[in-house]
Amino acid sequence: MASVIALRPAVTDPAQPPSRADALAQALLADAQVAPHAMIEALRLHRARGGRFADLLLARGLVAEDALFRAMAQVWQVALLDTASLRPDARLIDAFGAVDCMALHVLPCRVVGGGTLVATAYPEDFHRHRPRLEALFGPVLMVLAPRAVIEAALLGARGAGLARLAETRVALPDSCRSYRADAYRLPAALLALLLTLAAVSWPAQASLAVTLLALLSGMAFTGLKMAALVGALRHRAEPPAPLIARLPIVSVMVALYREANIAPRLVKRLGKLDYPQELLDVLLVVEADDQLTRAALDRAELPGWMRVVVVPDGTVKTKPRALNFALDHCRGSIVGVYDAEDAPEPDQIRRVVDRFHSRGPDLACLQGRLDFYNPRVNWFSRCFTIEYAAWFRLLLPGIERLGLAVPLGGTTLFFRRAVLESLGRWDAHNVTEDADLGMRIARRGYRTELLDTTTYEEANCRPRSWVKQRSRWIKGFMMTWLTHMRDPRLLWRELGPRKFLGFQLLLAGSVLHALLAPVLWSFWLLPFGLPHPVVAILPDAAFTALLSGFLLIEASLIAFGIAGLARTGHRLSPLWVPTMVFYYPLATLAAYKAAWEMLVQPFYWDKTAHGEFDQMG
């Protein structure tokens, strides 16, 4: 915004600036910036809903930002910041704290005459910060500047430090950033050598040992699924919608990287959210080097309640790092996360607010269902849809109702901001940051609930892209398990026996099952008359028991998939479920890719391409 009033030391700066919306409304009407009928409606909404009147005017597109700040300067009898010559003193920013400056939208600029010039985007809040500012700097002179100007100045002065902070928000004992891949390479090589020697020297015995381990891990994970199925099928009535006198501000962050293709569609989909615009704060979070996505968003004509946050370069480039950085820009007491291709149901935000309002403070997180808007593209998308249906409509609800720790699903997540801050936010180095955060929520005594709302996204329809995505998820499960198992006794004490066992079955059990699944597939040799290595050393009864266990796992997977599919609105034939026997081997391939990356590039984020098939939804 161009400079309007040049700064002088004699700027009037009242100790308690006026906060009435009527004065601002009168100033804008006098300047013919807003039609009278629109202003009357805006004042009515402001009185009913509270919040900042200026934010309401901007969110509803009733006034241009430069005209609004001219009127605010008139009402508060202060000057506008001269942005043309803005060179903030980094020492002043450090004294107040760059994080606090960003969160409060306060910018100590420089010493002018007998006072320190401090810019703010919210003059109605300035009296709350004045005592601290004066304790640090002596007399202060308030001036006004738009939020974007303050954020840009802070990034210019202290962007590198804020980026580093975003990478280290989680305390070191709780973070995976201390993981060193080279420490595991020699043990992994020795283990591979021992397994090879055992297979060569005692092939039958080695095969039996590995078969038993594979069967036990498969049955353990299958047992968890069946227990979750029983829990998920229990009817739980949704609480009635509460009466809320003042709705809270809800911030929603969407991390975008190389998403120029889908960004305009994302803006359109989020525009369908049915929540008061002045209380909705959508942050589109992009990396500094992603010029194409930034250009696409510049062309998208964002509404006043959407804005772009640019994340400075850092040592890692991950979604959780971007979210950590963007959280300081959020206005809401409730914070949500979507993915780039998401299409949430319109009433989703209101459902989130209602649920948080009706629950106690121990409810830290709400997880919505995920589904696909392109399930019929090909066989692969059908299988992915069935798998998601089983996971989000059976496994996760069942885990919640069994009282276990819920591994979060990456998107359609909503948090009480205060709790999220107390937990250290996301682990910037964990490529499955959602699962890790879900465990830290449980370890600190908070709860996650599943919410009866659905976000639709794009099913990955190509095997190569699917394996890349799934390997990242599995690698994150491995990293999360290693991080939380650094002190098993402490984990036991914090989670309790039930959640501790669930943690082992879900993370270790699922990964081990994927890695050892080929051992179980070897039983398919028998129907074709081919020999199986363990037949020669096992009595018939023992072998029959092993075979029965394998068939039970396969039958349970089919039943689980059919039950999950039945709870969706998709008209997919259940006959597709048995064909997933050809789909699951790719998960094993992804698991071995993940294991290899744990040894060579543990923090590498293998990005999923979006926007290739979403036009079919």
HELIX and SHEET records of a PDB file:
HELIX    1   1 ALA A   21  ALA A   30  1                                  10    
HELIX    2   2 PRO A   36  ARG A   49  1                                  14    
HELIX    3   3 PHE A   53  ALA A   59  1                                   7    
HELIX    4   4 GLU A   65  TRP A   76  1                                  12    
HELIX    5   5 THR A   83  SER A   85  5                                   3    
HELIX    6   6 ALA A   90  PHE A   96  1                                   7    
HELIX    7   7 ALA A   98  LEU A  104  1                                   7    
HELIX    8   8 PRO A  123  ASP A  125  5                                   3    
HELIX    9   9 PHE A  126  PHE A  137  1                                  12    
HELIX   10  10 ARG A  147  GLU A  167  1                                  21    
HELIX   11  11 LEU A  172  ASP A  174  5                                   3    
HELIX   12  12 ASP A  182  SER A  201  1                                  20    
HELIX   13  13 PRO A  203  LEU A  233  1                                  31    
HELIX   14  14 ALA A  263  LEU A  270  1                                   8    
HELIX   15  15 GLN A  277  LEU A  279  5                                   3    
HELIX   16  16 GLN A  291  ARG A  299  1                                   9    
HELIX   17  17 LYS A  319  LEU A  327  1                                   9    
HELIX   18  18 GLN A  348  SER A  358  1                                  11    
HELIX   19  19 TRP A  379  ALA A  390  1                                  12    
HELIX   20  20 TRP A  391  LEU A  395  3                                   5    
HELIX   21  21 LEU A  396  ARG A  401  1                                   6    
HELIX   22  22 ARG A  417  SER A  422  1                                   6    
HELIX   23  23 GLU A  433  ARG A  443  1                                  11    
HELIX   24  24 PRO A  463  HIS A  484  1                                  22    
HELIX   25  25 PRO A  488  PHE A  503  1                                  16    
HELIX   26  26 GLN A  504  GLY A  509  3                                   6    
HELIX   27  27 SER A  510  TRP A  521  1                                  12    
HELIX   28  28 SER A  522  PHE A  528  5                                   7    
HELIX   29  29 VAL A  535  ILE A  537  5                                   3    
HELIX   30  30 ASP A  540  ALA A  566  1                                  27    
HELIX   31  31 PRO A  574  PHE A  582  5                                   9    
HELIX   32  32 PRO A  585  VAL A  600  1                                  16    
HELIX   33  33 ASP A  614  MET A  616  5                                   3    
SHEET    1   A 4 ALA A  79  LEU A  80  0                                        
SHEET    2   A 4 VAL A 140  LEU A 144  1                                        
SHEET    3   A 4 GLY A 115  THR A 120  1                                        
SHEET    4   A 4 VAL A 106  VAL A 112 -1                                        
SHEET    1   B 8 MET A 306  VAL A 311  0                                        
SHEET    2   B 8 LEU A 280  GLU A 287  1                                        
SHEET    3   B 8 VAL A 250  LEU A 256  1                                        
SHEET    4   B 8 ILE A 334  TYR A 338  1                                        
SHEET    5   B 8 LEU A 413  ARG A 416 -1                                        
SHEET    6   B 8 LEU A 363  PHE A 372 -1                                        
SHEET    7   B 8 ARG A 447  GLU A 457  1                                        
SHEET    8   B 8 ALA A 343  PRO A 344 -1                                        
END                                                                             
